Amino acid sequence: MTQHYWQGELITDTEAALRLDALEDWVPRVLVEPLNPLVVIAACDRLSGVLTDQDHAVRTGLASRLAELGISDHEVSQTLSDIAAALQRKSLERKLVRELGGVTPQRLARFDFRATVFEAWAPVGLLAHVAPGNAPAAGALSVVEGLLTGNVNIIKASGGDGQVTQDLLAALAAQDPTGAIAARLIVLNFSSSRTEWLAKMCEPADAIAVWGGEEALTGITNLLRPGARLVDWGPKLSFGYLTADTWSDEDTLVNLAQDVCRLDQQACSSPQVIYLDTEDTAELFSFAERFAAVLAGVVPKTEIREPGLQEWAEISNTVLVAQQEQHLGLTKVLIAPDGSWRVLADTRSALQASPLYRTIWVKPLPREKIVATLRPMRRYLQTTGLAASRPDTAVLSRAFFAAGVQRITLPGEMLGGYDGEPHDGVYALQRYSRRIDAQLDERFAADASLDDLAAVAVLPPPPGAVTSKDDFDSFQDGPNVAEVFFRSGGSTGAPKLSMFSWADYHEHMRSGAEGLLAAGFDPRTDRSMNLFFGGRLYGGFSSFFSVLETLEAVQFPMAAQDDHAAVAESIVANGVNTLLGMPSYLLRVFTEGAEVLRRYRGVRKIFYGGEHLAAGQERWLREEFGVELIRSGAYGSVDAGPLGYQCPHSGPRVHHLFTDVQTLEILAMDADRPAAPGETGRLVFSSYTRRGQRLDRYEIGDLGRWIEGGCGCGRRTPRFELLGRFGDIFRIGSYFMNYQRFVTTAQDAFDYAGDVQVVLDSSDRGESLLLRLQQGLVPDDAERAFLAGYGDLADAVERERVLSFAVETVPPERFERTAASGKLRSVVDRRVRNV
């Protein structure tokens, strides 16, 4: 009994007929929930892995289905391998980026940060597919493209499909734990003679993708409702073209013969004609004989299928006519003794379809007649396998493109391709999508994406164990596809080399630009100076350079310079009103350039990163220099990229998550389980759009907690509060102490706004804790204040006497900093053995 797949269920003919009657009613309910293409990619990648497992039930089941269709074992294996390759994450990511501009093209985002105009790619809606009969995987892969573009997909599988399409797509849906893919999938198995079912399936469709001949296309066209789109993957013709300096080359002829033999010429890119750049009949017939000899040697090495009765009838009729025309000198017919191949030389240039199954026409076509001869057939032209010299290749390619050819390649490569290649001259994902835009007002000046104001679908974390910073190198296994390399500053451990593809880098810089916009940067009016550190593979300066470039903002890329007073002079001289840099560096600029900057009072905004500004430091900048806005420019790291951003309603350490590139888990301190609401936990990120280096469940080294409830800015992205680093909590003198307690104690006791550094050491006399503060305080007074304000410290020092404690005041240059980024090392542990 025939079964059909309907949104995750196998149903009967009777049930399918009832549901077809209500097709128009339930489609809107599915479309209202957008489908993130990253969900589709993840499921496809998992299915790809399943299909490469020779013993997996899904693969063996599909292999059995294909074998029942009369397909040889070799071709079955090749078909499944090709499907697995097409479903790999890297293939689909490249396809999305190439065809729709990014891996999240459905985001309604600004393309120009100076204008409140938002654009996105949206699904057409209900996308119907009428699958071909000669390519078992084509219909299923078309549906995958429909899913990547967020459509609801209904497909009529070919009558000779043997349920391959249904089984493959059901297996794909099973790889998606969210159920979103299944909700967008309907696979119907019925004969084309059931025209009433075809009408019910196609009439509500917003677009129909169809394979087939003229008759099939005409029939589907008649079913289109007004405004619906016909995506015509109709029959195409391909051919080889050889110039005089290549048509005697043995390798060229062997390669072309292999193209003729592959898939029995069933593919649209298979050659059906070989054209020669000549009008000489003798040369034409001579070439036909040479090629026949080559073809005779290639066919026995190729796995081939015998034609059916109908196909044999067409071959026989074609050959018979050609043989009759030999008497007129128009043709020359060469046939294998066993009938396995046929070479039909014809003196007439008109493009002519072959009856396939290793039947090839050989025709003359001098280069000056290419356009005139082929242009009338332009709607059918696809691939040219061109063998010519370098100069001729350039000239002839232009002629073929002018005639209507869509693809030029080499003999032997006609059935090949590359990830993201246009199909029949167009991008499939664009044909399955529509471009939408929203043109809004100043209320949205700080919004980079309208999606952040709607319900945000956060992707679930990937499977697998949590990876700590110490095991960061484990992310570097496998093929290296990275092009951009940065080394972390080493503030939370040994420096790590992070790898990005250029696509990763630009994606992350786009996120950084969106975060800076949300934080209050205005690219229309702000004149910024980039004062982050750079060089030695550190990415701070270059990253913010690219962020500001993405925003098309005015930028003075000065970088952190040792002459702080000169930097202050440059700020004034260039009318800079916005600074970006590390807090400790910016404070030195304001300290050493205080007189100049007090008079100027033109710095209105400060965006910092890498460290935090204390409340007293912020107050000093506002009161002394007139700074109005002080905010984190981004929370991120060199190894994991941009992680969070602030908005005007964010507290000093509160950030929104960059949901377009990151998934965040906050796990308990003592186990890999979610921390309780409001509880401090370990921040674990998954950078799910990274290609150069996949970071899955990466423990960044920071602590934080979720912030519940909505944000006053209206964004629905999750919020979290940073609560220090793992290194901020250290054990000494049998006590666990927290660096942040020393910072807050200094602020509370002295209204202190300078740097705080803890130095741990040990000797034969025991362990010691030295607290470094900036000059201006009396060390003895400071010691008493810390012992009075921090109970655990007093217990260790005074009651148990297991720790010696001292305070020293030093100039700014005495504080130890990381070499690359210039960040303050909050805790310097010099003990021989860390406790």
Disulfide bonds with the S-S distance in Angstrom:
none
